[in-house]
Structures are given as C-alpha cells and as structure tokens.
Amino acid sequence: MRAIVFLLLVVLVFLIIRFVLNRIIEIRSKLREAEGHLEDSSQSRPETMVKCAFCSVHLPESSAYHEGDDAFCSQAHMQEFKDKQANESSD
C-alpha cells in the first residue's frame, strides 16, 4: 500500500514540475516574441556590403565612398587608387 502511495506522490510531483516548466517556456517565448517585435520596428533592413577597391575591406554601402563603379572605405584610399591608376596609365 505504501508503495502505491509513494508512486502516486512521485507521479504527482512529476506532473507539477512538468506543468511549471511548460509554463515557464510559454512565458519566455511570449517575451521573446514581444522583444522581436520591438527589435523589428527599431532596426532597418540589412544593408548591402561593398568591397573597397583598394584594400578589399568589406563595409556597408552607406559608409562607403563611391567613385564611379568603385567603392572605397576612406577618402585616402580613393585618392591612392586614383594615383595608382594614373601612374599605371602614364607608364
């Protein structure tokens, strides 16, 4: 008789723990969804990445300096690229 009562008690504890854990998982998922909606509204769309024609560093297109079809990570690299092109064409 004691074994049956003990077994029922173990099953009851198991069910209580399972219910509590499922409830915690449900609450966390709702919080993540709410945070996701906040992040979606505050973040813009992903930017296109471009490669510097001089040093090959990748950077967002909005941060790049453009000269024709080429993109550069800084004005100094844009000037060095132009100088290099000019030297190659004069040789």
N, C-alpha and C positions, 0 to 999 in steps of 0.2 A: 504494500500500500504506500509506504514511504517513497519507494522508487517511482511510482506513478505521479505522486505529488511533486517530487523533485523534477521529474521530466516535464511536467506541465509548467513548473516555475521556470525552467530553462527555456522552454518554448515561448513563454510569455515575455521573458527578458529579451530574447532574440527578436521577437516581433516589435517590441518597444524600441529597441536600438535601430532596427531597420526603418521604422516609421520616422524616427528623429533624423537619421542620416538622409533619407529621401527628402524630407522637408528642408534640410539644410542645402542640399543640392538644388532643389527647386528655387529657394530664395537666392542663392548665388547666381543661378542662371538668369533670373529676372534682373538682378543688379547688373550683370554683365550686359544684358540687352539694353538696359537704360543707359549705361555708360557708353555703349556702342552708338546709340542714337545721338548722344551729346558729342562724341568724337566725330561722327559723320558730318554733323552740321557745322562743326568748327574747322574741320580740315578741308582744304581744297583738293581738287583732283591731283593725281600724281603727275609730276612734270616729266617732260621728255628730257633725257640726258643726252648731252653732246660731248664730243671729244675735242680737246684743244689740238689744233693743227700743229702746234709747236712741240708741246711736251707730252701729249696723249693722255692728259688727266681728264677724267670724266667729271662733268659738273652739270647742274640744272641749266636748262636753256635760258631761263630768265636771268641767271647770273653771268652768262657768257657775253663776251664782246664779239660782235659779228663784223666781218669784212667780206662782203660777197657771200660765197657759199661756205667760207671757213668760219669756225668759231674758235675763240681763244679764252683762256682762263684769266688773262690780265692784259692791260694795255701794253705793258712792256713786252709780253710775248708776241702780241700782234705786231709791234714795231720791229722786233727782232726777226720775225717771219718775213716781213716786208723787206727788211735789209738783206736777209739771206736770199730771197727771190731776186732782188735787184743785183746782188753780186753774182748770182748764177747766170742771170741773163746778160750781164756785161762781159762775162768770160767767153 
